[in-house]
Amino acid sequence: MAAVLDVSGLQVTFPTMEGPVSAVRGVDLSLAEGQILGVVGESGSGKTVTMLATIGLLPASAEVTGSVRYKGRELLGLAPQELRKVRGSGIAMIFQDPRTSLNPVHTIGHQIVEGIRIHHPEVSRKEAAKRAVDLLALVGIPQPDKRARDYPHQFSGGMCQRAMIAMAVANDPDVLVADEPTTALDVTIQAQILDLLRDIRREKGVAIVLISHDLGVVAGLADEVAVMYAGRVVERGAVDDVYARPRHPYTQGLLASIPRLTDTDRGRLRSIGGGAPSLLHLPTGCAFHPRCSYARPHCEVDDPPLRPVGPVRSACHYAEEVGSVEVTS
């Protein structure tokens, strides 16, 4: 299927007093209609910055290069007034913390109505208000006509997240970016939010980018997964292929660190040695080599490209060797 969103060679650099910070380094991503792509990695790996760059929500000081095409239309360099037409109606975003994303001085219904009428000024306020109530019902909020008149502080965390999802889908976008949509929610509410996203994909055909550090959440929802490290995609493929036999040592380490119900060893959980590198002073060669048990001397010099390895793509010189080892508990 043709890509509804195609990101190619995306680079994001932030100027600082100590020098430029390379937050995103040549990311390539594509998303087909109705597809769910999970983007995983440690904090600071560039997941959120990548998606904020695609819809022009980074500060003006950020230097963004590469290509971001939505339905074949280049978004980078688009005039702000033209980009605003795409943002919300073509590509919408569910932000990580709904309580700080919702305006505390306006009712939930008012905020949904505002988003609808900005993109569809021909819709009357009465029609938009009815649409807002319908959307709140769609995302499972009880008594939606009454709750539309409530303020964000009157909603629980899970209900705020549902309201954010209602706002995001109000204008029937083609792409929905969900940035850690289950953070700080208990497991029952997490499951409900994930079911809701799954239903929205099925009923509306929306393509979803799911940003998460929770590999279990991604496994339960996504079709494909992209693993990011130090601003790069280091592995990408179908979820089943990547999880069953990862071809990058970083992915292998992430999966090995997950506790399993079948574990018989009651010792300490496995972890990846060392820490994520500073984006201000990246290691030469492969950025993961200081933490990698497969590293050889030339890994310190040669930065491996993302290349096909079996059913996935991996940015590792020794991807075949990594893929021969099963991830065990």
VOLOTI-742185 format. One record per residue (C-alpha): residue number from 0; residue in one letter; x, y, z. Coordinates in Angstrom, 2 decimals. Example, Ala and Ser with C-alpha at 12.3 -4.5 7.8 and 13.67 -1.06 7.14 Angstrom:
2
{num->0, residuo->A, xx->12.30, yy->-4.50, zz->7.80} .
{num->1, residuo->S, xx->13.67, yy->-1.06, zz->7.14} .
This chain:
329
{num->0, residuo->M, xx->0.00, yy->0.00, zz->0.00} .
{num->1, residuo->A, xx->1.09, yy->3.58, zz->-0.65} .
{num->2, residuo->A, xx->2.53, yy->5.35, zz->2.37} .
{num->3, residuo->V, xx->0.26, yy->7.95, zz->3.96} .
{num->4, residuo->L, xx->3.29, yy->9.30, zz->5.85} .
{num->5, residuo->D, xx->6.83, yy->8.95, zz->4.53} .
{num->6, residuo->V, xx->9.80, yy->10.28, zz->6.52} .
{num->7, residuo->S, xx->13.20, yy->10.16, zz->4.81} .
{num->8, residuo->G, xx->16.62, yy->11.23, zz->6.04} .
{num->9, residuo->L, xx->15.14, yy->13.27, zz->8.89} .
{num->10, residuo->Q, xx->17.72, yy->15.10, zz->10.98} .
{num->11, residuo->V, xx->17.06, yy->17.41, zz->13.93} .
{num->12, residuo->T, xx->19.77, yy->19.50, zz->15.57} .
{num->13, residuo->F, xx->19.38, yy->21.81, zz->18.56} .
{num->14, residuo->P, xx->21.94, yy->24.59, zz->19.14} .
{num->15, residuo->T, xx->23.23, yy->24.84, zz->22.72} .
{num->16, residuo->M, xx->25.90, yy->26.83, zz->24.53} .
{num->17, residuo->E, xx->28.12, yy->23.73, zz->24.48} .
{num->18, residuo->G, xx->27.57, yy->22.96, zz->20.81} .
{num->19, residuo->P, xx->24.98, yy->21.37, zz->18.49} .
{num->20, residuo->V, xx->22.94, yy->18.44, zz->19.82} .
{num->21, residuo->S, xx->22.07, yy->15.83, zz->17.18} .
{num->22, residuo->A, xx->18.72, yy->14.62, zz->18.52} .
{num->23, residuo->V, xx->17.60, yy->12.81, zz->15.34} .
{num->24, residuo->R, xx->20.14, yy->11.43, zz->12.87} .
{num->25, residuo->G, xx->18.84, yy->10.32, zz->9.50} .
{num->26, residuo->V, xx->15.55, yy->8.63, zz->10.45} .
{num->27, residuo->D, xx->13.55, yy->6.88, zz->7.73} .
{num->28, residuo->L, xx->9.97, yy->5.81, zz->8.54} .
{num->29, residuo->S, xx->6.95, yy->4.97, zz->6.42} .
{num->30, residuo->L, xx->3.37, yy->4.37, zz->7.47} .
{num->31, residuo->A, xx->0.59, yy->2.85, zz->5.36} .
{num->32, residuo->E, xx->-3.12, yy->3.46, zz->5.77} .
{num->33, residuo->G, xx->-4.50, yy->1.59, zz->8.78} .
{num->34, residuo->Q, xx->-1.06, yy->0.45, zz->9.95} .
{num->35, residuo->I, xx->0.13, yy->0.72, zz->13.55} .
{num->36, residuo->L, xx->3.85, yy->1.40, zz->13.94} .
{num->37, residuo->G, xx->5.42, yy->1.15, zz->17.38} .
{num->38, residuo->V, xx->8.47, yy->3.34, zz->18.07} .
{num->39, residuo->V, xx->10.45, yy->2.19, zz->21.11} .
{num->40, residuo->G, xx->13.70, yy->3.06, zz->22.84} .
{num->41, residuo->E, xx->15.13, yy->4.56, zz->26.01} .
{num->42, residuo->S, xx->14.30, yy->8.11, zz->27.09} .
{num->43, residuo->G, xx->16.29, yy->10.53, zz->24.95} .
{num->44, residuo->S, xx->16.53, yy->8.20, zz->21.95} .
{num->45, residuo->G, xx->14.66, yy->10.67, zz->19.72} .
{num->46, residuo->K, xx->11.21, yy->9.05, zz->19.52} .
{num->47, residuo->T, xx->9.09, yy->12.08, zz->20.40} .
{num->48, residuo->V, xx->11.37, yy->14.62, zz->18.71} .
{num->49, residuo->T, xx->11.09, yy->12.67, zz->15.46} .
{num->50, residuo->M, xx->7.30, yy->12.86, zz->15.44} .
{num->51, residuo->L, xx->7.15, yy->16.48, zz->16.66} .
{num->52, residuo->A, xx->9.43, yy->17.39, zz->13.75} .
{num->53, residuo->T, xx->7.05, yy->15.81, zz->11.25} .
{num->54, residuo->I, xx->4.23, yy->18.18, zz->12.21} .
{num->55, residuo->G, xx->6.30, yy->21.28, zz->12.89} .
{num->56, residuo->L, xx->5.91, yy->21.44, zz->16.67} .
{num->57, residuo->L, xx->9.59, yy->21.91, zz->17.54} .
{num->58, residuo->P, xx->10.91, yy->25.31, zz->18.66} .
{num->59, residuo->A, xx->12.09, yy->27.69, zz->15.97} .
{num->60, residuo->S, xx->15.72, yy->27.19, zz->17.08} .
{num->61, residuo->A, xx->15.66, yy->23.53, zz->15.95} .
{num->62, residuo->E, xx->17.29, yy->22.83, zz->12.59} .
{num->63, residuo->V, xx->15.23, yy->20.22, zz->10.73} .
{num->64, residuo->T, xx->16.37, yy->18.72, zz->7.43} .
{num->65, residuo->G, xx->15.35, yy->15.75, zz->5.29} .
{num->66, residuo->S, xx->11.90, yy->15.00, zz->3.94} .
{num->67, residuo->V, xx->8.46, yy->14.50, zz->5.50} .
{num->68, residuo->R, xx->5.76, yy->13.67, zz->2.98} .
{num->69, residuo->Y, xx->2.09, yy->13.37, zz->3.90} .
{num->70, residuo->K, xx->0.08, yy->11.79, zz->1.08} .
{num->71, residuo->G, xx->2.90, yy->12.80, zz->-1.26} .
{num->72, residuo->R, xx->2.98, yy->16.43, zz->-0.10} .
{num->73, residuo->E, xx->6.21, yy->17.73, zz->1.40} .
{num->74, residuo->L, xx->5.63, yy->19.22, zz->4.87} .
{num->75, residuo->L, xx->9.13, yy->20.49, zz->5.70} .
{num->76, residuo->G, xx->9.37, yy->24.10, zz->4.62} .
{num->77, residuo->L, xx->5.60, yy->24.46, zz->4.31} .
{num->78, residuo->A, xx->4.24, yy->27.88, zz->5.28} .
{num->79, residuo->P, xx->2.91, yy->27.93, zz->8.87} .
{num->80, residuo->Q, xx->-0.67, yy->28.64, zz->7.79} .
{num->81, residuo->E, xx->-0.59, yy->25.68, zz->5.39} .
{num->82, residuo->L, xx->0.97, yy->23.39, zz->8.00} .
{num->83, residuo->R, xx->-1.77, yy->24.30, zz->10.47} .
{num->84, residuo->K, xx->-4.33, yy->22.96, zz->7.98} .
{num->85, residuo->V, xx->-2.58, yy->19.57, zz->8.01} .
{num->86, residuo->R, xx->-1.98, yy->19.50, zz->11.76} .
{num->87, residuo->G, xx->-5.10, yy->18.21, zz->13.46} .
{num->88, residuo->S, xx->-7.05, yy->17.29, zz->10.33} .
{num->89, residuo->G, xx->-4.46, yy->15.20, zz->8.47} .
{num->90, residuo->I, xx->-2.02, yy->14.33, zz->11.25} .
{num->91, residuo->A, xx->-3.16, yy->14.54, zz->14.88} .
{num->92, residuo->M, xx->-1.27, yy->13.91, zz->18.10} .
{num->93, residuo->I, xx->-2.18, yy->12.52, zz->21.52} .
{num->94, residuo->F, xx->0.32, yy->14.11, zz->23.89} .
{num->95, residuo->Q, xx->2.00, yy->12.28, zz->26.73} .
{num->96, residuo->D, xx->0.45, yy->14.10, zz->29.70} .
{num->97, residuo->P, xx->-3.23, yy->14.91, zz->29.07} .
{num->98, residuo->R, xx->-3.55, yy->17.05, zz->32.18} .
{num->99, residuo->T, xx->-0.95, yy->19.54, zz->30.93} .
{num->100, residuo->S, xx->-2.28, yy->19.37, zz->27.35} .
{num->101, residuo->L, xx->-5.87, yy->20.26, zz->28.22} .
{num->102, residuo->N, xx->-6.73, yy->23.89, zz->28.97} .
{num->103, residuo->P, xx->-7.86, yy->24.05, zz->32.62} .
{num->104, residuo->V, xx->-10.08, yy->27.13, zz->32.15} .
{num->105, residuo->H, xx->-12.25, yy->25.69, zz->29.35} .
{num->106, residuo->T, xx->-14.67, yy->22.79, zz->29.46} .
{num->107, residuo->I, xx->-13.81, yy->19.55, zz->27.70} .
{num->108, residuo->G, xx->-16.65, yy->20.05, zz->25.24} .
{num->109, residuo->H, xx->-15.54, yy->23.61, zz->24.42} .
{num->110, residuo->Q, xx->-12.02, yy->22.41, zz->23.59} .
{num->111, residuo->I, xx->-13.31, yy->19.72, zz->21.22} .
{num->112, residuo->V, xx->-15.71, yy->22.19, zz->19.58} .
{num->113, residuo->E, xx->-12.87, yy->24.68, zz->19.08} .
{num->114, residuo->G, xx->-10.76, yy->22.08, zz->17.26} .
{num->115, residuo->I, xx->-13.65, yy->21.11, zz->14.98} .
{num->116, residuo->R, xx->-14.58, yy->24.68, zz->14.03} .
{num->117, residuo->I, xx->-10.98, yy->25.75, zz->13.35} .
{num->118, residuo->H, xx->-10.75, yy->23.17, zz->10.57} .
{num->119, residuo->H, xx->-14.43, yy->23.32, zz->9.56} .
{num->120, residuo->P, xx->-15.65, yy->26.92, zz->10.02} .
{num->121, residuo->E, xx->-18.79, yy->26.09, zz->8.04} .
{num->122, residuo->V, xx->-19.95, yy->23.84, zz->10.92} .
{num->123, residuo->S, xx->-22.21, yy->25.69, zz->13.38} .
{num->124, residuo->R, xx->-21.38, yy->25.75, zz->17.08} .
{num->125, residuo->K, xx->-24.50, yy->23.69, zz->17.80} .
{num->126, residuo->E, xx->-23.49, yy->21.01, zz->15.28} .
{num->127, residuo->A, xx->-19.93, yy->20.98, zz->16.63} .
{num->128, residuo->A, xx->-21.23, yy->20.62, zz->20.20} .
{num->129, residuo->K, xx->-23.31, yy->17.58, zz->19.16} .
{num->130, residuo->R, xx->-20.23, yy->16.14, zz->17.43} .
{num->131, residuo->A, xx->-18.22, yy->16.67, zz->20.64} .
{num->132, residuo->V, xx->-20.78, yy->14.71, zz->22.67} .
{num->133, residuo->D, xx->-20.75, yy->11.92, zz->20.07} .
{num->134, residuo->L, xx->-16.95, yy->11.78, zz->20.25} .
{num->135, residuo->L, xx->-16.95, yy->11.53, zz->24.03} .
{num->136, residuo->A, xx->-19.42, yy->8.67, zz->23.73} .
{num->137, residuo->L, xx->-17.17, yy->7.04, zz->21.11} .
{num->138, residuo->V, xx->-14.21, yy->6.99, zz->23.51} .
{num->139, residuo->G, xx->-16.31, yy->5.48, zz->26.29} .
{num->140, residuo->I, xx->-16.97, yy->8.43, zz->28.59} .
{num->141, residuo->P, xx->-20.27, yy->7.87, zz->30.48} .
{num->142, residuo->Q, xx->-23.00, yy->10.55, zz->30.33} .
{num->143, residuo->P, xx->-21.11, yy->12.37, zz->27.55} .
{num->144, residuo->D, xx->-23.67, yy->15.20, zz->27.26} .
{num->145, residuo->K, xx->-23.15, yy->16.02, zz->30.95} .
{num->146, residuo->R, xx->-19.38, yy->15.41, zz->31.06} .
{num->147, residuo->A, xx->-18.83, yy->17.67, zz->28.03} .
{num->148, residuo->R, xx->-19.67, yy->20.57, zz->30.38} .
{num->149, residuo->D, xx->-17.03, yy->19.49, zz->32.92} .
{num->150, residuo->Y, xx->-13.54, yy->20.94, zz->33.27} .
{num->151, residuo->P, xx->-10.33, yy->18.86, zz->33.05} .
{num->152, residuo->H, xx->-9.86, yy->18.84, zz->36.85} .
{num->153, residuo->Q, xx->-13.20, yy->17.02, zz->37.14} .
{num->154, residuo->F, xx->-11.90, yy->14.14, zz->35.00} .
{num->155, residuo->S, xx->-9.72, yy->11.26, zz->36.19} .
{num->156, residuo->G, xx->-6.39, yy->10.61, zz->34.47} .
{num->157, residuo->G, xx->-7.88, yy->7.89, zz->32.29} .
{num->158, residuo->M, xx->-10.85, yy->10.06, zz->31.32} .
{num->159, residuo->C, xx->-8.51, yy->12.95, zz->30.45} .
{num->160, residuo->Q, xx->-6.64, yy->10.60, zz->28.14} .
{num->161, residuo->R, xx->-9.92, yy->9.53, zz->26.53} .
{num->162, residuo->A, xx->-10.86, yy->13.19, zz->26.07} .
{num->163, residuo->M, xx->-7.49, yy->13.82, zz->24.39} .
{num->164, residuo->I, xx->-8.15, yy->10.92, zz->22.03} .
{num->165, residuo->A, xx->-11.61, yy->12.35, zz->21.24} .
{num->166, residuo->M, xx->-9.99, yy->15.71, zz->20.39} .
{num->167, residuo->A, xx->-7.37, yy->14.01, zz->18.24} .
{num->168, residuo->V, xx->-9.90, yy->12.10, zz->16.11} .
{num->169, residuo->A, xx->-12.45, yy->14.94, zz->15.95} .
{num->170, residuo->N, xx->-11.45, yy->15.90, zz->12.40} .
{num->171, residuo->D, xx->-10.97, yy->12.33, zz->11.10} .
{num->172, residuo->P, xx->-7.17, yy->12.45, zz->10.63} .
{num->173, residuo->D, xx->-5.35, yy->9.93, zz->8.47} .
{num->174, residuo->V, xx->-2.45, yy->9.65, zz->10.92} .
{num->175, residuo->L, xx->-2.64, yy->9.59, zz->14.71} .
{num->176, residuo->V, xx->0.55, yy->9.98, zz->16.76} .
{num->177, residuo->A, xx->0.11, yy->8.57, zz->20.27} .
{num->178, residuo->D, xx->2.97, yy->9.66, zz->22.52} .
{num->179, residuo->E, xx->3.11, yy->7.35, zz->25.55} .
{num->180, residuo->P, xx->-0.71, yy->7.23, zz->25.75} .
{num->181, residuo->T, xx->-0.73, yy->4.84, zz->28.74} .
{num->182, residuo->T, xx->1.90, yy->6.55, zz->30.93} .
{num->183, residuo->A, xx->0.90, yy->6.86, zz->34.63} .
{num->184, residuo->L, xx->-2.31, yy->4.88, zz->34.10} .
{num->185, residuo->D, xx->-3.06, yy->1.69, zz->35.98} .
{num->186, residuo->V, xx->-3.00, yy->-1.55, zz->34.01} .
{num->187, residuo->T, xx->-6.79, yy->-1.80, zz->33.70} .
{num->188, residuo->I, xx->-7.09, yy->1.70, zz->32.22} .
{num->189, residuo->Q, xx->-4.04, yy->1.00, zz->30.02} .
{num->190, residuo->A, xx->-5.83, yy->-1.99, zz->28.50} .
{num->191, residuo->Q, xx->-8.95, yy->0.10, zz->27.89} .
{num->192, residuo->I, xx->-6.97, yy->2.86, zz->26.14} .
{num->193, residuo->L, xx->-5.19, yy->0.32, zz->23.93} .
{num->194, residuo->D, xx->-8.51, yy->-1.34, zz->23.05} .
{num->195, residuo->L, xx->-9.85, yy->2.10, zz->22.17} .
{num->196, residuo->L, xx->-6.94, yy->2.81, zz->19.82} .
{num->197, residuo->R, xx->-7.44, yy->-0.60, zz->18.24} .
{num->198, residuo->D, xx->-11.14, yy->0.14, zz->17.71} .
{num->199, residuo->I, xx->-10.39, yy->3.54, zz->16.17} .
{num->200, residuo->R, xx->-7.98, yy->1.93, zz->13.72} .
{num->201, residuo->R, xx->-10.55, yy->-0.69, zz->12.76} .
{num->202, residuo->E, xx->-13.54, yy->1.65, zz->12.46} .
{num->203, residuo->K, xx->-11.87, yy->4.70, zz->10.89} .
{num->204, residuo->G, xx->-8.85, yy->3.20, zz->9.11} .
{num->205, residuo->V, xx->-6.50, yy->5.59, zz->10.92} .
{num->206, residuo->A, xx->-2.76, yy->4.88, zz->10.74} .
{num->207, residuo->I, xx->-1.19, yy->5.12, zz->14.21} .
{num->208, residuo->V, xx->2.34, yy->5.83, zz->15.39} .
{num->209, residuo->L, xx->2.61, yy->4.49, zz->18.95} .
{num->210, residuo->I, xx->5.56, yy->5.99, zz->20.85} .
{num->211, residuo->S, xx->6.37, yy->3.94, zz->23.94} .
{num->212, residuo->H, xx->9.11, yy->2.61, zz->26.17} .
{num->213, residuo->D, xx->6.84, yy->-0.32, zz->27.10} .
{num->214, residuo->L, xx->7.65, yy->-3.24, zz->24.82} .
{num->215, residuo->G, xx->4.61, yy->-5.15, zz->26.08} .
{num->216, residuo->V, xx->2.23, yy->-2.37, zz->25.01} .
{num->217, residuo->V, xx->3.79, yy->-2.29, zz->21.54} .
{num->218, residuo->A, xx->3.64, yy->-6.08, zz->21.22} .
{num->219, residuo->G, xx->-0.08, yy->-6.05, zz->21.96} .
{num->220, residuo->L, xx->-1.03, yy->-3.30, zz->19.52} .
{num->221, residuo->A, xx->1.49, yy->-2.62, zz->16.75} .
{num->222, residuo->D, xx->1.97, yy->-4.31, zz->13.38} .
{num->223, residuo->E, xx->5.57, yy->-3.15, zz->12.99} .
{num->224, residuo->V, xx->8.14, yy->-1.80, zz->15.40} .
{num->225, residuo->A, xx->11.03, yy->0.64, zz->14.95} .
{num->226, residuo->V, xx->13.71, yy->0.56, zz->17.66} .
{num->227, residuo->M, xx->15.54, yy->3.87, zz->18.16} .
{num->228, residuo->Y, xx->18.89, yy->4.47, zz->19.82} .
{num->229, residuo->A, xx->20.81, yy->7.76, zz->20.02} .
{num->230, residuo->G, xx->18.64, yy->9.43, zz->17.39} .
{num->231, residuo->R, xx->18.68, yy->6.58, zz->14.86} .
{num->232, residuo->V, xx->16.44, yy->3.68, zz->13.93} .
{num->233, residuo->V, xx->18.65, yy->0.66, zz->14.63} .
{num->234, residuo->E, xx->16.11, yy->-2.07, zz->13.87} .
{num->235, residuo->R, xx->12.74, yy->-2.26, zz->12.16} .
{num->236, residuo->G, xx->10.40, yy->-5.06, zz->11.15} .
{num->237, residuo->A, xx->7.17, yy->-6.85, zz->11.91} .
{num->238, residuo->V, xx->6.59, yy->-7.09, zz->15.65} .
{num->239, residuo->D, xx->6.61, yy->-10.91, zz->15.65} .
{num->240, residuo->D, xx->9.89, yy->-11.05, zz->13.70} .
{num->241, residuo->V, xx->11.72, yy->-8.48, zz->15.83} .
{num->242, residuo->Y, xx->10.51, yy->-9.85, zz->19.14} .
{num->243, residuo->A, xx->11.10, yy->-13.52, zz->18.27} .
{num->244, residuo->R, xx->14.67, yy->-13.06, zz->16.99} .
{num->245, residuo->P, xx->16.11, yy->-9.51, zz->17.23} .
{num->246, residuo->R, xx->19.01, yy->-8.70, zz->14.92} .
{num->247, residuo->H, xx->20.46, yy->-5.78, zz->16.88} .
{num->248, residuo->P, xx->22.19, yy->-6.15, zz->20.26} .
{num->249, residuo->Y, xx->20.29, yy->-3.16, zz->21.67} .
{num->250, residuo->T, xx->16.92, yy->-4.72, zz->20.82} .
{num->251, residuo->Q, xx->18.18, yy->-8.01, zz->22.20} .
{num->252, residuo->G, xx->19.14, yy->-6.29, zz->25.47} .
{num->253, residuo->L, xx->15.76, yy->-4.52, zz->25.76} .
{num->254, residuo->L, xx->13.85, yy->-7.77, zz->25.31} .
{num->255, residuo->A, xx->16.11, yy->-9.70, zz->27.67} .
{num->256, residuo->S, xx->15.46, yy->-7.15, zz->30.43} .
{num->257, residuo->I, xx->11.71, yy->-7.84, zz->30.52} .
{num->258, residuo->P, xx->10.64, yy->-10.06, zz->33.45} .
{num->259, residuo->R, xx->8.64, yy->-13.13, zz->32.42} .
{num->260, residuo->L, xx->6.14, yy->-15.25, zz->34.30} .
{num->261, residuo->T, xx->8.13, yy->-18.34, zz->33.27} .
{num->262, residuo->D, xx->11.33, yy->-17.11, zz->34.95} .
{num->263, residuo->T, xx->12.69, yy->-19.64, zz->37.42} .
{num->264, residuo->D, xx->15.79, yy->-17.60, zz->38.28} .
{num->265, residuo->R, xx->14.88, yy->-15.26, zz->41.15} .
{num->266, residuo->G, xx->18.07, yy->-13.24, zz->40.81} .
{num->267, residuo->R, xx->18.40, yy->-9.67, zz->39.59} .
{num->268, residuo->L, xx->16.81, yy->-8.64, zz->36.30} .
{num->269, residuo->R, xx->19.10, yy->-8.38, zz->33.31} .
{num->270, residuo->S, xx->20.14, yy->-4.93, zz->32.18} .
{num->271, residuo->I, xx->22.13, yy->-3.29, zz->29.40} .
{num->272, residuo->G, xx->25.51, yy->-2.19, zz->30.74} .
{num->273, residuo->G, xx->26.53, yy->1.44, zz->30.73} .
{num->274, residuo->G, xx->24.22, yy->4.31, zz->29.86} .
{num->275, residuo->A, xx->22.78, yy->6.06, zz->26.83} .
{num->276, residuo->P, xx->25.40, yy->8.31, zz->25.18} .
{num->277, residuo->S, xx->25.32, yy->12.09, zz->25.30} .
{num->278, residuo->L, xx->23.87, yy->13.46, zz->22.05} .
{num->279, residuo->L, xx->26.30, yy->16.34, zz->22.44} .
{num->280, residuo->H, xx->29.32, yy->14.02, zz->22.35} .
{num->281, residuo->L, xx->28.33, yy->10.87, zz->20.47} .
{num->282, residuo->P, xx->30.81, yy->8.00, zz->20.25} .
{num->283, residuo->T, xx->32.53, yy->7.53, zz->16.92} .
{num->284, residuo->G, xx->31.35, yy->4.69, zz->14.69} .
{num->285, residuo->C, xx->28.37, yy->2.77, zz->16.02} .
{num->286, residuo->A, xx->26.84, yy->4.74, zz->18.90} .
{num->287, residuo->F, xx->26.01, yy->1.52, zz->20.75} .
{num->288, residuo->H, xx->29.50, yy->0.01, zz->20.66} .
{num->289, residuo->P, xx->30.56, yy->1.12, zz->24.20} .
{num->290, residuo->R, xx->27.70, yy->-0.99, zz->25.62} .
{num->291, residuo->C, xx->27.76, yy->-3.83, zz->23.11} .
{num->292, residuo->S, xx->29.04, yy->-7.35, zz->23.85} .
{num->293, residuo->Y, xx->29.40, yy->-8.04, zz->20.10} .
{num->294, residuo->A, xx->31.59, yy->-4.98, zz->19.41} .
{num->295, residuo->R, xx->34.87, yy->-5.36, zz->17.50} .
{num->296, residuo->P, xx->37.53, yy->-2.67, zz->16.97} .
{num->297, residuo->H, xx->36.10, yy->-1.47, zz->13.66} .
{num->298, residuo->C, xx->32.70, yy->-0.81, zz->15.33} .
{num->299, residuo->E, xx->34.41, yy->2.22, zz->16.89} .
{num->300, residuo->V, xx->35.08, yy->3.58, zz->13.40} .
{num->301, residuo->D, xx->32.32, yy->2.40, zz->11.02} .
{num->302, residuo->D, xx->28.71, yy->3.41, zz->11.65} .
{num->303, residuo->P, xx->26.65, yy->0.56, zz->10.15} .
{num->304, residuo->P, xx->23.71, yy->1.42, zz->7.86} .
{num->305, residuo->L, xx->20.22, yy->0.00, zz->8.33} .
{num->306, residuo->R, xx->20.22, yy->-3.06, zz->6.05} .
{num->307, residuo->P, xx->17.98, yy->-6.06, zz->5.36} .
{num->308, residuo->V, xx->18.77, yy->-9.07, zz->7.54} .
{num->309, residuo->G, xx->16.24, yy->-11.84, zz->7.01} .
{num->310, residuo->P, xx->12.72, yy->-10.43, zz->7.53} .
{num->311, residuo->V, xx->13.90, yy->-7.28, zz->9.37} .
{num->312, residuo->R, xx->16.29, yy->-4.37, zz->8.86} .
{num->313, residuo->S, xx->19.16, yy->-3.90, zz->11.31} .
{num->314, residuo->A, xx->21.96, yy->-1.36, zz->11.77} .
{num->315, residuo->C, xx->24.59, yy->-3.78, zz->13.10} .
{num->316, residuo->H, xx->27.76, yy->-5.13, zz->11.50} .
{num->317, residuo->Y, xx->27.09, yy->-8.49, zz->13.15} .
{num->318, residuo->A, xx->23.32, yy->-8.70, zz->12.77} .
{num->319, residuo->E, xx->23.50, yy->-12.29, zz->11.50} .
{num->320, residuo->E, xx->25.48, yy->-13.33, zz->14.57} .
{num->321, residuo->V, xx->23.09, yy->-11.48, zz->16.89} .
{num->322, residuo->G, xx->20.09, yy->-13.10, zz->15.18} .
{num->323, residuo->S, xx->21.46, yy->-16.59, zz->15.78} .
{num->324, residuo->V, xx->21.01, yy->-16.14, zz->19.54} .
{num->325, residuo->E, xx->17.54, yy->-16.58, zz->21.01} .
{num->326, residuo->V, xx->16.38, yy->-14.17, zz->23.70} .
{num->327, residuo->T, xx->15.79, yy->-16.37, zz->26.73} .
{num->328, residuo->S, xx->14.63, yy->-15.63, zz->30.24} .
